[in-house]
């Protein structure tokens, strides 16, 4: 409905802007988009803030563990979708938390004795040129050595030879013990001019990897959304049916924020009243 105003109408050109009101500090880089993520009492601060006002939808086609890492890296928050089993959702949350903004879990691992040709297939599959050799071929096995694409020549080396003949063995490799800070890990990388630093437990089991290339990534993403332990913050969606079992599993996996999936709630209510 239209409304007639009795006041005089004015145009933008009739207003005089005060000179020097905008200071030299009023530049885009000084603008803060920090936004509270959860409720808080008057006079208090929110426990969680997003450094950019962006969260992802609780949808299978949107919010998986890759989105959780990518969005937290930029300062936002992803809610891992709940339309899956409790175990798989908790595992996704666990992987995001374990990424630890620089401390990554190795996804390219083989057993000792694996032929070079099998390692090359793994490199092609993952896209990662660094492969870790452990006693059981897993990301948590006993560390035996490390191999990169600089350790073999495809045109000359026999691809049927075991990877043991190409890897840098633990005794000759540069590695660090769990508990080291990210800053200390980066110093070791630069001092030794290496591209990857394995992080091991006291017993010699592989825990994380720290890569040189991730140093620039962290410098370029100062707004990363991190918890007090420098791990990415991640959310998860729950439903109205199995939340009593799902919530404890998510909490154990390290979830920071839980959200009731409204679409699931509406669907449940529709089924109930139909």
Number of C-alpha atoms within 10 A of each C-alpha: 2 4 5 5 7 6 6 5 6 8 6 6 7 7 8 7 9 7 7 7 8 10 8 7 9 10 9 7 7 8 9 9 13 14 15 15 18 12 11 12 7 7 6 8 12 14 10 18 20 23 22 19 14 17 18 18 16 25 16 12 8 16 25 22 22 15 18 28 27 16 23 28 22 18 24 27 32 27 28 32 23 25 16 11 10 18 12 12 23 24 17 23 28 19 18 28 26 19 18 20 23 23 22 20 19 20 15 20 23 23 20 19 13 16 18 21 16 15 22 15 11 18 18 11 10 11 10 14 15 20 22 26 29 21 17 14 18 18 21 19 20 19 28 22 23 26 21 17 14 9 12 17 11 11 7 7 11 13 17 11 14 18 26 19 15 19 21 19 16 15 9 10 16 18 20 20 17 16 10 10 11 16 11 10 24 20 12 17 20 11 9 10 10 14 15 21 22 27 25 21 16 11 9 17 20 26 21 24 22 24 20 17 11 17 16 10 13 14 10 12 13 12 17 26 25 21 14 7 8 17 21 27 30 29 23 28 26 26 19 15 11 10 16 11 10 19 19 14 18 26 16 11 20 21 24 17 18 16 14 15 20 14 12 18 15 12 11 14 12 10 9 8 6 5
